[in-house]
Amino acid sequence: LKEGDMPDGKHWEEASVGDTVTHKSLGKGRIVAIDSKYIFVAFSDRERKFLYPSAFEKGYILLA
């Protein structure tokens, strides 16, 4: 698998609501929304938004 790929072969460009992502310090989270500029991820204790798609491109979040 290439970095950012999911075990089923899904690449981050195909990320969708409900997918699991991993963040280096926040751990695992679930994608709750994606728009043209941001991706919103719910972690166990908070929801965060990241610039999309640069958060994936720079490795801040990875599909789990």
N, CA, C and O atoms as a Tripos MOL2 file, in Angstrom:
@<TRIPOS>MOLECULE
protein
  256   255    64     0     0
PROTEIN
NO_CHARGES

@<TRIPOS>ATOM
      1 N           0.8360   -1.2000    0.0000 N.3       1 LEU1
      2 CA          0.0000    0.0000    0.0000 C.3       1 LEU1
      3 C           0.8680    1.2460    0.0000 C.2       1 LEU1
      4 O           1.9240    1.2780    0.6320 O.2       1 LEU1
      5 N           0.4240    2.2550   -0.7020 N.am      2 LYS2
      6 CA          1.0990    3.5400   -0.6550 C.3       2 LYS2
      7 C           0.5940    4.2970    0.5600 C.2       2 LYS2
      8 O          -0.5200    4.0580    1.0260 O.2       2 LYS2
      9 N           1.4170    5.2170    1.0790 N.am      3 GLU3
     10 CA          0.9860    6.0300    2.2050 C.3       3 GLU3
     11 C          -0.2880    6.7710    1.8350 C.2       3 GLU3
     12 O          -0.3880    7.3460    0.7510 O.2       3 GLU3
     13 N          -1.2500    6.7560    2.7260 N.am      4 GLY4
     14 CA         -2.5130    7.4250    2.4690 C.3       4 GLY4
     15 C          -3.5730    6.5210    1.8840 C.2       4 GLY4
     16 O          -4.7440    6.8950    1.8330 O.2       4 GLY4
     17 N          -3.1790    5.3200    1.4370 N.am      5 ASP5
     18 CA         -4.1500    4.3730    0.9040 C.3       5 ASP5
     19 C          -4.8170    3.6140    2.0370 C.2       5 ASP5
     20 O          -4.2060    3.3740    3.0790 O.2       5 ASP5
     21 N          -6.0420    3.2460    1.8370 N.am      6 MET6
     22 CA         -6.7410    2.4040    2.7900 C.3       6 MET6
     23 C          -6.4980    0.9520    2.3880 C.2       6 MET6
     24 O          -6.1480    0.6770    1.2400 O.2       6 MET6
     25 N          -6.6830    0.0180    3.3290 N.am      7 PRO7
     26 CA         -6.4480   -1.3950    2.9990 C.3       7 PRO7
     27 C          -7.2430   -1.8900    1.7930 C.2       7 PRO7
     28 O          -6.7850   -2.7840    1.0810 O.2       7 PRO7
     29 N          -8.4290   -1.3220    1.5520 N.am      8 ASP8
     30 CA         -9.2280   -1.7770    0.4120 C.3       8 ASP8
     31 C          -8.8130   -1.0920   -0.8860 C.2       8 ASP8
     32 O          -9.4800   -1.2530   -1.9090 O.2       8 ASP8
     33 N          -7.7100   -0.3220   -0.8580 N.am      9 GLY9
     34 CA         -7.2060    0.3310   -2.0420 C.3       9 GLY9
     35 C          -7.7520    1.7370   -2.2590 C.2       9 GLY9
     36 O          -7.4150    2.3870   -3.2490 O.2       9 GLY9
     37 N          -8.5810    2.2070   -1.3530 N.am     10 LYS10
     38 CA         -9.1620    3.5510   -1.4830 C.3      10 LYS10
     39 C          -8.1000    4.5980   -1.1600 C.2      10 LYS10
     40 O          -7.4460    4.5110   -0.1210 O.2      10 LYS10
     41 N          -7.9250    5.5610   -2.0160 N.am     11 HIS11
     42 CA         -6.9490    6.6250   -1.8390 C.3      11 HIS11
     43 C          -7.6300    7.8400   -1.2200 C.2      11 HIS11
     44 O          -8.8460    7.9930   -1.3310 O.2      11 HIS11
     45 N          -6.8570    8.7010   -0.5730 N.am     12 TRP12
     46 CA         -7.4480    9.8490    0.1240 C.3      12 TRP12
     47 C          -8.3200   10.7120   -0.7760 C.2      12 TRP12
     48 O          -9.2490   11.3590   -0.2920 O.2      12 TRP12
     49 N          -8.0430   10.7340   -2.0640 N.am     13 GLU13
     50 CA         -8.8560   11.5440   -2.9720 C.3      13 GLU13
     51 C         -10.2920   11.0310   -3.0470 C.2      13 GLU13
     52 O         -11.1890   11.7380   -3.5040 O.2      13 GLU13
     53 N         -10.4980    9.8000   -2.5950 N.am     14 GLU14
     54 CA        -11.8320    9.2080   -2.5740 C.3      14 GLU14
     55 C         -12.4350    9.2230   -1.1620 C.2      14 GLU14
     56 O         -13.4580    8.5810   -0.9200 O.2      14 GLU14
     57 N         -11.8150    9.9410   -0.2450 N.am     15 ALA15
     58 CA        -12.3080   10.0000    1.1350 C.3      15 ALA15
     59 C         -13.7450   10.5090    1.1500 C.2      15 ALA15
     60 O         -14.1210   11.3910    0.3780 O.2      15 ALA15
     61 N         -14.5300    9.9350    2.0400 N.am     16 SER16
     62 CA        -15.9220   10.3480    2.1330 C.3      16 SER16
     63 C         -16.3800   10.3420    3.5870 C.2      16 SER16
     64 O         -15.7150    9.7880    4.4620 O.2      16 SER16
     65 N         -17.5180   10.9640    3.8240 N.am     17 VAL17
     66 CA        -18.0880   11.0340    5.1640 C.3      17 VAL17
     67 C         -18.2360    9.6200    5.7100 C.2      17 VAL17
     68 O         -18.7250    8.7210    5.0260 O.2      17 VAL17
     69 N         -17.8060    9.4430    6.9480 N.am     18 GLY18
     70 CA        -17.8710    8.1380    7.5920 C.3      18 GLY18
     71 C         -16.5460    7.3980    7.5990 C.2      18 GLY18
     72 O         -16.3640    6.4710    8.3890 O.2      18 GLY18
     73 N         -15.6070    7.7920    6.7260 N.am     19 ASP19
     74 CA        -14.3020    7.1450    6.7060 C.3      19 ASP19
     75 C         -13.5130    7.5020    7.9610 C.2      19 ASP19
     76 O         -13.7180    8.5590    8.5580 O.2      19 ASP19
     77 N         -12.6170    6.6160    8.3490 N.am     20 THR20
     78 CA        -11.7510    6.8340    9.5070 C.3      20 THR20
     79 C         -10.4230    7.3980    9.0370 C.2      20 THR20
     80 O          -9.8630    6.9590    8.0320 O.2      20 THR20
     81 N          -9.9220    8.3910    9.7910 N.am     21 VAL21
     82 CA         -8.6200    8.9770    9.5220 C.3      21 VAL21
     83 C          -7.7890    8.9200   10.8010 C.2      21 VAL21
     84 O          -8.3180    8.7370   11.8980 O.2      21 VAL21
     85 N          -6.4880    9.0790   10.6380 N.am     22 THR22
     86 CA         -5.5860    9.1260   11.7770 C.3      22 THR22
     87 C          -4.7930   10.4200   11.7280 C.2      22 THR22
     88 O          -4.3000   10.8230   10.6750 O.2      22 THR22
     89 N          -4.6780   11.0660   12.8820 N.am     23 HIS23
     90 CA         -3.8890   12.2850   13.0450 C.3      23 HIS23
     91 C          -2.7770   11.9610   14.0340 C.2      23 HIS23
     92 O          -2.9980   11.2360   15.0040 O.2      23 HIS23
     93 N          -1.5830   12.4950   13.7920 N.am     24 LYS24
     94 CA         -0.4180   12.1500   14.5990 C.3      24 LYS24
     95 C          -0.6490   12.3540   16.1010 C.2      24 LYS24
     96 O          -0.2780   11.4850   16.8910 O.2      24 LYS24
     97 N          -1.2400   13.4530   16.5120 N.am     25 SER25
     98 CA         -1.4240   13.6950   17.9430 C.3      25 SER25
     99 C          -2.8540   13.5060   18.4370 C.2      25 SER25
    100 O          -3.0660   13.2640   19.6250 O.2      25 SER25
    101 N          -3.8330   13.6120   17.5470 N.am     26 LEU26
    102 CA         -5.2300   13.4870   17.9630 C.3      26 LEU26
    103 C          -5.7470   12.0590   17.8700 C.2      26 LEU26
    104 O          -6.8010   11.7490   18.4250 O.2      26 LEU26
    105 N          -5.0320   11.1940   17.1850 N.am     27 GLY27
    106 CA         -5.4340    9.7990   17.0610 C.3      27 GLY27
    107 C          -6.4420    9.5810   15.9470 C.2      27 GLY27
    108 O          -6.4570   10.3000   14.9480 O.2      27 GLY27
    109 N          -7.2900    8.5680   16.1400 N.am     28 LYS28
    110 CA         -8.2740    8.2200   15.1070 C.3      28 LYS28
    111 C          -9.5070    9.0970   15.2260 C.2      28 LYS28
    112 O          -9.9540    9.4430   16.3200 O.2      28 LYS28
    113 N         -10.0390    9.4430   14.0660 N.am     29 GLY29
    114 CA        -11.2630   10.2230   13.9960 C.3      29 GLY29
    115 C         -12.0980    9.7780   12.8120 C.2      29 GLY29
    116 O         -11.6580    8.9810   11.9830 O.2      29 GLY29
    117 N         -13.3150   10.3110   12.7480 N.am     30 ARG30
    118 CA        -14.2340    9.9550   11.6570 C.3      30 ARG30
    119 C         -14.5780   11.2170   10.8850 C.2      30 ARG30
    120 O         -14.8940   12.2470   11.4790 O.2      30 ARG30
    121 N         -14.5190   11.1400    9.5670 N.am     31 ILE31
    122 CA        -14.8820   12.2680    8.7160 C.3      31 ILE31
    123 C         -16.3840   12.5060    8.8530 C.2      31 ILE31
    124 O         -17.1880   11.6010    8.6310 O.2      31 ILE31
    125 N         -16.7560   13.7470    9.2270 N.am     32 VAL32
    126 CA        -18.1770   14.0690    9.3760 C.3      32 VAL32
    127 C         -18.6890   14.9800    8.2700 C.2      32 VAL32
    128 O         -19.8970   15.0580    8.0470 O.2      32 VAL32
    129 N         -17.7870   15.6720    7.5700 N.am     33 ALA33
    130 CA        -18.2020   16.5280    6.4470 C.3      33 ALA33
    131 C         -16.9760   16.8880    5.6210 C.2      33 ALA33
    132 O         -15.8570   16.9530    6.1310 O.2      33 ALA33
    133 N         -17.2110   17.1200    4.3410 N.am     34 ILE34
    134 CA        -16.1690   17.5870    3.4230 C.3      34 ILE34
    135 C         -16.8130   18.6310    2.5240 C.2      34 ILE34
    136 O         -17.8840   18.4010    1.9620 O.2      34 ILE34
    137 N         -16.1500   19.7890    2.3890 N.am     35 ASP35
    138 CA        -16.6150   20.7550    1.4040 C.3      35 ASP35
    139 C         -15.4420   21.1070    0.4960 C.2      35 ASP35
    140 O         -14.4090   20.4410    0.5490 O.2      35 ASP35
    141 N         -15.5740   22.1130   -0.3140 N.am     36 SER36
    142 CA        -14.5360   22.4270   -1.2940 C.3      36 SER36
    143 C         -13.2480   22.9490   -0.6510 C.2      36 SER36
    144 O         -12.2030   22.9710   -1.3020 O.2      36 SER36
    145 N         -13.3070   23.3700    0.6150 N.am     37 LYS37
    146 CA        -12.1420   23.9620    1.2600 C.3      37 LYS37
    147 C         -11.6850   23.2310    2.5200 C.2      37 LYS37
    148 O         -10.5000   23.2580    2.8510 O.2      37 LYS37
    149 N         -12.6060   22.5790    3.2250 N.am     38 TYR38
    150 CA        -12.2860   21.9580    4.5020 C.3      38 TYR38
    151 C         -12.7860   20.5240    4.6040 C.2      38 TYR38
    152 O         -13.7330   20.1190    3.9290 O.2      38 TYR38
    153 N         -12.1120   19.7670    5.4760 N.am     39 ILE39
    154 CA        -12.5990   18.4510    5.8780 C.3      39 ILE39
    155 C         -12.7910   18.5130    7.3830 C.2      39 ILE39
    156 O         -11.9120   18.9840    8.1040 O.2      39 ILE39
    157 N         -13.9240   18.0460    7.8550 N.am     40 PHE40
    158 CA        -14.2720   18.1040    9.2700 C.3      40 PHE40
    159 C         -14.1880   16.6950    9.8400 C.2      40 PHE40
    160 O         -14.7910   15.7590    9.3150 O.2      40 PHE40
    161 N         -13.4250   16.5600   10.9310 N.am     41 VAL41
    162 CA        -13.1760   15.2540   11.5220 C.3      41 VAL41
    163 C         -13.5520   15.2730   12.9960 C.2      41 VAL41
    164 O         -13.1320   16.1610   13.7390 O.2      41 VAL41
    165 N         -14.3480   14.2860   13.4210 N.am     42 ALA42
    166 CA        -14.7220   14.1380   14.8260 C.3      42 ALA42
    167 C         -13.7560   13.1630   15.4850 C.2      42 ALA42
    168 O         -13.6750   11.9950   15.1030 O.2      42 ALA42
    169 N         -13.0290   13.6560   16.4740 N.am     43 PHE43
    170 CA        -12.1560   12.8130   17.2850 C.3      43 PHE43
    171 C         -12.8980   12.5130   18.5830 C.2      43 PHE43
    172 O         -14.0020   13.0170   18.7880 O.2      43 PHE43
    173 N         -12.3200   11.7110   19.4540 N.am     44 SER44
    174 CA        -13.0360   11.2710   20.6580 C.3      44 SER44
    175 C         -13.4820   12.4280   21.5430 C.2      44 SER44
    176 O         -14.5220   12.3370   22.1960 O.2      44 SER44
    177 N         -12.7190   13.5060   21.5760 N.am     45 ASP45
    178 CA        -13.0620   14.6000   22.4900 C.3      45 ASP45
    179 C         -13.3820   15.9250   21.8130 C.2      45 ASP45
    180 O         -13.7320   16.8910   22.4920 O.2      45 ASP45
    181 N         -13.2710   15.9910   20.4940 N.am     46 ARG46
    182 CA        -13.5260   17.2560   19.7920 C.3      46 ARG46
    183 C         -13.6650   17.0390   18.2960 C.2      46 ARG46
    184 O         -13.2950   15.9940   17.7590 O.2      46 ARG46
    185 N         -14.2050   18.0470   17.6430 N.am     47 GLU47
    186 CA        -14.2630   18.0500   16.1850 C.3      47 GLU47
    187 C         -13.2820   19.0980   15.6970 C.2      47 GLU47
    188 O         -13.2030   20.1920   16.2550 O.2      47 GLU47
    189 N         -12.5370   18.7640   14.6570 N.am     48 ARG48
    190 CA        -11.5530   19.6920   14.0890 C.3      48 ARG48
    191 C         -11.7890   19.8160   12.5990 C.2      48 ARG48
    192 O         -12.3040   18.9020   11.9560 O.2      48 ARG48
    193 N         -11.4030   20.9640   12.0600 N.am     49 LYS49
    194 CA        -11.4600   21.1350   10.6040 C.3      49 LYS49
    195 C         -10.0510   21.3310   10.0930 C.2      49 LYS49
    196 O          -9.2100   21.9490   10.7450 O.2      49 LYS49
    197 N          -9.8140   20.7930    8.9130 N.am     50 PHE50
    198 CA         -8.5120   20.8590    8.2670 C.3      50 PHE50
    199 C          -8.7140   21.3620    6.8440 C.2      50 PHE50
    200 O          -9.7510   21.1160    6.2280 O.2      50 PHE50
    201 N          -7.7140   22.0680    6.3310 N.am     51 LEU51
    202 CA         -7.7610   22.4740    4.9300 C.3      51 LEU51
    203 C          -7.7710   21.2260    4.0670 C.2      51 LEU51
    204 O          -7.0120   20.2850    4.2980 O.2      51 LEU51
    205 N          -8.6450   21.2360    3.0660 N.am     52 TYR52
    206 CA         -8.7790   20.0820    2.1840 C.3      52 TYR52
    207 C          -8.4640   20.5030    0.7680 C.2      52 TYR52
    208 O          -9.0450   21.4780    0.2910 O.2      52 TYR52
    209 N          -7.5850   19.8280    0.0800 N.am     53 PRO53
    210 CA         -6.9950   18.5250    0.3890 C.3      53 PRO53
    211 C          -5.6070   18.5910    1.0200 C.2      53 PRO53
    212 O          -4.9900   17.5470    1.2340 O.2      53 PRO53
    213 N          -5.0970   19.7850    1.3240 N.am     54 SER54
    214 CA         -3.7050   19.8820    1.7730 C.3      54 SER54
    215 C          -3.4220   19.1190    3.0570 C.2      54 SER54
    216 O          -2.2810   18.7060    3.2670 O.2      54 SER54
    217 N          -4.4080   18.9120    3.9290 N.am     55 ALA55
    218 CA         -4.1690   18.1430    5.1530 C.3      55 ALA55
    219 C          -3.7330   16.7160    4.8240 C.2      55 ALA55
    220 O          -2.9050   16.1420    5.5310 O.2      55 ALA55
    221 N          -4.2870   16.1410    3.7530 N.am     56 PHE56
    222 CA         -3.8610   14.8120    3.3100 C.3      56 PHE56
    223 C          -2.5190   14.9030    2.5940 C.2      56 PHE56
    224 O          -1.6200   14.1000    2.8440 O.2      56 PHE56
    225 N          -2.3860   15.8800    1.7050 N.am     57 GLU57
    226 CA         -1.1640   16.0060    0.9060 C.3      57 GLU57
    227 C           0.0600   16.2300    1.7650 C.2      57 GLU57
    228 O           1.1430   15.7410    1.4430 O.2      57 GLU57
    229 N          -0.0980   16.9690    2.8650 N.am     58 LYS58
    230 CA          1.0430   17.2560    3.7630 C.3      58 LYS58
    231 C           1.1820   16.2130    4.8580 C.2      58 LYS58
    232 O           2.1010   16.3010    5.6730 O.2      58 LYS58
    233 N           0.2960   15.2300    4.8990 N.am     59 GLY59
    234 CA          0.4290   14.1430    5.8520 C.3      59 GLY59
    235 C          -0.1030   14.4250    7.2440 C.2      59 GLY59
    236 O           0.1670   13.6550    8.1650 O.2      59 GLY59
    237 N          -0.8570   15.5130    7.4280 N.am     60 TYR60
    238 CA         -1.4260   15.8080    8.7420 C.3      60 TYR60
    239 C          -2.4680   14.7560    9.1450 C.2      60 TYR60
    240 O          -2.5410   14.3570   10.3070 O.2      60 TYR60
    241 N          -3.2520   14.3240    8.1940 N.am     61 ILE61
    242 CA         -4.1960   13.2390    8.4310 C.3      61 ILE61
    243 C          -4.0320   12.1950    7.3300 C.2      61 ILE61
    244 O          -3.7170   12.5150    6.1830 O.2      61 ILE61
    245 N          -4.2520   10.9470    7.7070 N.am     62 LEU62
    246 CA         -4.1410    9.8240    6.7760 C.3      62 LEU62
    247 C          -5.3860    8.9690    6.9080 C.2      62 LEU62
    248 O          -5.9400    8.8420    8.0000 O.2      62 LEU62
    249 N          -5.8270    8.3890    5.8160 N.am     63 LEU63
    250 CA         -6.9270    7.4340    5.9040 C.3      63 LEU63
    251 C          -6.4500    6.2310    6.6960 C.2      63 LEU63
    252 O          -5.3510    5.7260    6.4690 O.2      63 LEU63
    253 N          -7.2710    5.7770    7.6200 N.am     64 ALA64
    254 CA         -6.8810    4.6530    8.4870 C.3      64 ALA64
    255 C          -7.2790    3.3300    7.8580 C.2      64 ALA64
    256 O          -7.0340    2.2720    8.4380 O.2      64 ALA64
@<TRIPOS>BOND
     1     1     2 1
     2     2     3 1
     3     3     4 2
     4     3     5 am
     5     5     6 1
     6     6     7 1
     7     7     8 2
     8     7     9 am
     9     9    10 1
    10    10    11 1
    11    11    12 2
    12    11    13 am
    13    13    14 1
    14    14    15 1
    15    15    16 2
    16    15    17 am
    17    17    18 1
    18    18    19 1
    19    19    20 2
    20    19    21 am
    21    21    22 1
    22    22    23 1
    23    23    24 2
    24    23    25 am
    25    25    26 1
    26    26    27 1
    27    27    28 2
    28    27    29 am
    29    29    30 1
    30    30    31 1
    31    31    32 2
    32    31    33 am
    33    33    34 1
    34    34    35 1
    35    35    36 2
    36    35    37 am
    37    37    38 1
    38    38    39 1
    39    39    40 2
    40    39    41 am
    41    41    42 1
    42    42    43 1
    43    43    44 2
    44    43    45 am
    45    45    46 1
    46    46    47 1
    47    47    48 2
    48    47    49 am
    49    49    50 1
    50    50    51 1
    51    51    52 2
    52    51    53 am
    53    53    54 1
    54    54    55 1
    55    55    56 2
    56    55    57 am
    57    57    58 1
    58    58    59 1
    59    59    60 2
    60    59    61 am
    61    61    62 1
    62    62    63 1
    63    63    64 2
    64    63    65 am
    65    65    66 1
    66    66    67 1
    67    67    68 2
    68    67    69 am
    69    69    70 1
    70    70    71 1
    71    71    72 2
    72    71    73 am
    73    73    74 1
    74    74    75 1
    75    75    76 2
    76    75    77 am
    77    77    78 1
    78    78    79 1
    79    79    80 2
    80    79    81 am
    81    81    82 1
    82    82    83 1
    83    83    84 2
    84    83    85 am
    85    85    86 1
    86    86    87 1
    87    87    88 2
    88    87    89 am
    89    89    90 1
    90    90    91 1
    91    91    92 2
    92    91    93 am
    93    93    94 1
    94    94    95 1
    95    95    96 2
    96    95    97 am
    97    97    98 1
    98    98    99 1
    99    99   100 2
   100    99   101 am
   101   101   102 1
   102   102   103 1
   103   103   104 2
   104   103   105 am
   105   105   106 1
   106   106   107 1
   107   107   108 2
   108   107   109 am
   109   109   110 1
   110   110   111 1
   111   111   112 2
   112   111   113 am
   113   113   114 1
   114   114   115 1
   115   115   116 2
   116   115   117 am
   117   117   118 1
   118   118   119 1
   119   119   120 2
   120   119   121 am
   121   121   122 1
   122   122   123 1
   123   123   124 2
   124   123   125 am
   125   125   126 1
   126   126   127 1
   127   127   128 2
   128   127   129 am
   129   129   130 1
   130   130   131 1
   131   131   132 2
   132   131   133 am
   133   133   134 1
   134   134   135 1
   135   135   136 2
   136   135   137 am
   137   137   138 1
   138   138   139 1
   139   139   140 2
   140   139   141 am
   141   141   142 1
   142   142   143 1
   143   143   144 2
   144   143   145 am
   145   145   146 1
   146   146   147 1
   147   147   148 2
   148   147   149 am
   149   149   150 1
   150   150   151 1
   151   151   152 2
   152   151   153 am
   153   153   154 1
   154   154   155 1
   155   155   156 2
   156   155   157 am
   157   157   158 1
   158   158   159 1
   159   159   160 2
   160   159   161 am
   161   161   162 1
   162   162   163 1
   163   163   164 2
   164   163   165 am
   165   165   166 1
   166   166   167 1
   167   167   168 2
   168   167   169 am
   169   169   170 1
   170   170   171 1
   171   171   172 2
   172   171   173 am
   173   173   174 1
   174   174   175 1
   175   175   176 2
   176   175   177 am
   177   177   178 1
   178   178   179 1
   179   179   180 2
   180   179   181 am
   181   181   182 1
   182   182   183 1
   183   183   184 2
   184   183   185 am
   185   185   186 1
   186   186   187 1
   187   187   188 2
   188   187   189 am
   189   189   190 1
   190   190   191 1
   191   191   192 2
   192   191   193 am
   193   193   194 1
   194   194   195 1
   195   195   196 2
   196   195   197 am
   197   197   198 1
   198   198   199 1
   199   199   200 2
   200   199   201 am
   201   201   202 1
   202   202   203 1
   203   203   204 2
   204   203   205 am
   205   205   206 1
   206   206   207 1
   207   207   208 2
   208   207   209 am
   209   209   210 1
   210   210   211 1
   211   211   212 2
   212   211   213 am
   213   213   214 1
   214   214   215 1
   215   215   216 2
   216   215   217 am
   217   217   218 1
   218   218   219 1
   219   219   220 2
   220   219   221 am
   221   221   222 1
   222   222   223 1
   223   223   224 2
   224   223   225 am
   225   225   226 1
   226   226   227 1
   227   227   228 2
   228   227   229 am
   229   229   230 1
   230   230   231 1
   231   231   232 2
   232   231   233 am
   233   233   234 1
   234   234   235 1
   235   235   236 2
   236   235   237 am
   237   237   238 1
   238   238   239 1
   239   239   240 2
   240   239   241 am
   241   241   242 1
   242   242   243 1
   243   243   244 2
   244   243   245 am
   245   245   246 1
   246   246   247 1
   247   247   248 2
   248   247   249 am
   249   249   250 1
   250   250   251 1
   251   251   252 2
   252   251   253 am
   253   253   254 1
   254   254   255 1
   255   255   256 2
@<TRIPOS>SUBSTRUCTURE
     1 LEU1         2 RESIDUE 1 A LEU
     2 LYS2         6 RESIDUE 1 A LYS
     3 GLU3        10 RESIDUE 1 A GLU
     4 GLY4        14 RESIDUE 1 A GLY
     5 ASP5        18 RESIDUE 1 A ASP
     6 MET6        22 RESIDUE 1 A MET
     7 PRO7        26 RESIDUE 1 A PRO
     8 ASP8        30 RESIDUE 1 A ASP
     9 GLY9        34 RESIDUE 1 A GLY
    10 LYS10       38 RESIDUE 1 A LYS
    11 HIS11       42 RESIDUE 1 A HIS
    12 TRP12       46 RESIDUE 1 A TRP
    13 GLU13       50 RESIDUE 1 A GLU
    14 GLU14       54 RESIDUE 1 A GLU
    15 ALA15       58 RESIDUE 1 A ALA
    16 SER16       62 RESIDUE 1 A SER
    17 VAL17       66 RESIDUE 1 A VAL
    18 GLY18       70 RESIDUE 1 A GLY
    19 ASP19       74 RESIDUE 1 A ASP
    20 THR20       78 RESIDUE 1 A THR
    21 VAL21       82 RESIDUE 1 A VAL
    22 THR22       86 RESIDUE 1 A THR
    23 HIS23       90 RESIDUE 1 A HIS
    24 LYS24       94 RESIDUE 1 A LYS
    25 SER25       98 RESIDUE 1 A SER
    26 LEU26      102 RESIDUE 1 A LEU
    27 GLY27      106 RESIDUE 1 A GLY
    28 LYS28      110 RESIDUE 1 A LYS
    29 GLY29      114 RESIDUE 1 A GLY
    30 ARG30      118 RESIDUE 1 A ARG
    31 ILE31      122 RESIDUE 1 A ILE
    32 VAL32      126 RESIDUE 1 A VAL
    33 ALA33      130 RESIDUE 1 A ALA
    34 ILE34      134 RESIDUE 1 A ILE
    35 ASP35      138 RESIDUE 1 A ASP
    36 SER36      142 RESIDUE 1 A SER
    37 LYS37      146 RESIDUE 1 A LYS
    38 TYR38      150 RESIDUE 1 A TYR
    39 ILE39      154 RESIDUE 1 A ILE
    40 PHE40      158 RESIDUE 1 A PHE
    41 VAL41      162 RESIDUE 1 A VAL
    42 ALA42      166 RESIDUE 1 A ALA
    43 PHE43      170 RESIDUE 1 A PHE
    44 SER44      174 RESIDUE 1 A SER
    45 ASP45      178 RESIDUE 1 A ASP
    46 ARG46      182 RESIDUE 1 A ARG
    47 GLU47      186 RESIDUE 1 A GLU
    48 ARG48      190 RESIDUE 1 A ARG
    49 LYS49      194 RESIDUE 1 A LYS
    50 PHE50      198 RESIDUE 1 A PHE
    51 LEU51      202 RESIDUE 1 A LEU
    52 TYR52      206 RESIDUE 1 A TYR
    53 PRO53      210 RESIDUE 1 A PRO
    54 SER54      214 RESIDUE 1 A SER
    55 ALA55      218 RESIDUE 1 A ALA
    56 PHE56      222 RESIDUE 1 A PHE
    57 GLU57      226 RESIDUE 1 A GLU
    58 LYS58      230 RESIDUE 1 A LYS
    59 GLY59      234 RESIDUE 1 A GLY
    60 TYR60      238 RESIDUE 1 A TYR
    61 ILE61      242 RESIDUE 1 A ILE
    62 LEU62      246 RESIDUE 1 A LEU
    63 LEU63      250 RESIDUE 1 A LEU
    64 ALA64      254 RESIDUE 1 A ALA
